[in-house]
Amino acid sequence: MGKLISINISEKRKTVKNSINNGTLVENFGIENDAHGGNWHRQVSLLSYESFIKFKEEVKIKMEPGIFGENLLVEGLDLENVKIGDKLYINDGVLEVTQIGKLCHKGCEIRDIVGRCIMPEEGIFARVLKGSSIKCGDEICLEHI
């Protein structure tokens, strides 16, 4: 079992996301008011807090959650061994892992600020199967298929 450290949304894609204290997972959309929401396979992006801290210590620059464009920063889950189809549970919400990693694109604000992005190697993406209200500090559970 893990913990939800940060919920992050943005108005536009390819930008740093802003942290919010609570949000809503919307079925077949993503996180309410997030630019990445929609009817596609990458509705919600997740990154491990452990990866975030490790990178922050390596580069020694001030970084806040959302800097990598991640929607959910989670602690205590083994995201390195997640497989497509695995399920994540937050309160009544259910996410299904749809993609692991991604291609890094040009013109990304994140890359300009940090120098490189860890989402292509360490990020995972999911779609919302069942919506729910969520808040920082909520428990998050991983179920392997």
C-alpha positions in Angstrom: 0.0 0.0 0.0 1.2 3.5 -0.8 0.3 7.1 -0.2 -0.8 9.9 -2.5 1.8 12.7 -2.0 0.6 15.2 -4.5 -2.2 15.8 -7.0 -1.2 18.0 -10.0 -3.1 19.5 -12.9 -2.4 22.0 -15.7 -4.4 24.0 -18.2 -2.1 23.2 -21.1 -0.1 20.1 -22.1 3.8 20.1 -22.1 3.9 22.3 -19.1 4.6 22.0 -15.4 1.5 21.1 -13.4 0.3 22.9 -10.3 -0.4 21.1 -7.0 -3.9 20.9 -5.6 -4.9 19.5 -2.2 -7.8 17.5 -3.5 -9.3 16.6 -6.9 -11.7 14.3 -8.7 -11.0 11.3 -10.8 -13.6 11.4 -13.6 -14.5 8.1 -15.2 -13.2 7.8 -18.8 -11.6 11.3 -18.6 -8.9 11.7 -16.0 -8.5 14.3 -13.3 -11.1 17.1 -13.4 -9.7 20.3 -14.9 -6.5 18.7 -16.2 -5.3 19.3 -19.8 -4.5 15.7 -20.3 -8.0 14.5 -19.6 -10.1 13.1 -22.4 -11.2 9.9 -24.0 -7.7 8.3 -24.5 -5.3 5.9 -22.8 -3.1 8.5 -21.0 -5.7 10.2 -18.8 -3.6 10.1 -15.6 0.2 10.1 -15.2 1.9 8.7 -12.1 5.5 9.0 -10.8 7.0 7.6 -7.7 7.9 10.0 -4.9 11.1 8.0 -4.4 12.2 8.7 -8.0 11.3 12.4 -7.6 13.5 12.7 -4.5 16.4 10.8 -6.0 16.4 13.1 -9.1 16.0 16.2 -6.9 19.1 15.2 -4.9 21.1 14.5 -8.0 20.5 17.8 -9.7 20.4 19.9 -6.5 17.8 22.4 -7.8 14.6 23.4 -6.1 11.8 21.2 -7.5 8.1 21.0 -6.5 5.7 18.2 -7.3 4.2 18.6 -10.8 7.6 19.6 -12.3 7.7 16.5 -14.5 4.1 16.9 -15.6 2.9 14.1 -13.4 -0.7 14.1 -12.2 -0.1 11.9 -9.2 3.1 11.6 -7.1 2.9 8.4 -5.1 5.0 7.0 -2.3 5.5 3.4 -1.3 4.4 1.7 -4.5 6.7 -0.4 -6.6 6.0 1.3 -9.9 9.1 -0.2 -11.5 7.4 -3.6 -11.7 4.0 -2.3 -12.8 2.6 -4.0 -15.9 0.0 -2.9 -18.4 -3.4 -3.9 -17.1 -2.5 -3.6 -13.4 -5.1 -1.7 -11.3 -4.6 1.1 -8.9 -7.2 1.9 -6.2 -7.6 5.3 -4.5 -10.7 5.5 -2.3 -13.6 4.4 -4.6 -11.6 5.2 -7.7 -10.0 2.6 -10.0 -7.2 3.3 -12.5 -6.0 0.8 -15.1 -2.3 1.0 -16.2 -2.2 1.6 -20.0 1.3 2.6 -20.7 4.8 2.5 -19.1 7.1 5.4 -20.1 6.7 7.6 -23.1 8.7 9.4 -25.8 10.1 12.7 -24.8 8.9 15.5 -27.1 10.6 18.7 -28.2 9.3 22.1 -26.9 8.7 20.8 -23.4 8.7 23.3 -20.6 9.8 20.6 -18.2 12.9 19.7 -20.1 13.8 23.4 -20.4 13.5 24.0 -16.6 15.1 20.7 -15.3 17.4 19.7 -18.1 15.8 16.3 -18.6 12.6 14.5 -17.7 12.3 11.2 -15.8 8.7 10.6 -17.0 9.9 8.8 -20.2 11.7 6.2 -18.2 9.9 6.1 -14.9 6.4 7.5 -15.5 3.3 5.3 -15.9 0.0 6.2 -17.4 -3.5 5.0 -16.7 -7.1 5.5 -17.6 -9.9 6.0 -15.0 -12.3 3.1 -14.8 -14.2 4.4 -11.9 -14.2 8.0 -10.6 -13.7 9.2 -7.0 -12.8 12.2 -4.9 -9.1 12.1 -3.9 -6.9 14.1 -1.6 -3.2 14.3 -0.7 -2.5 11.6 2.0 -5.0 9.1 0.6 -3.9 5.5 0.5 -3.3 4.0 -2.9 -3.2 0.3 -3.6 -1.7 -1.6 -6.5 -3.1 -4.9 -7.8 -1.1 -6.9 -10.3 -3.0 -8.8 -13.0 
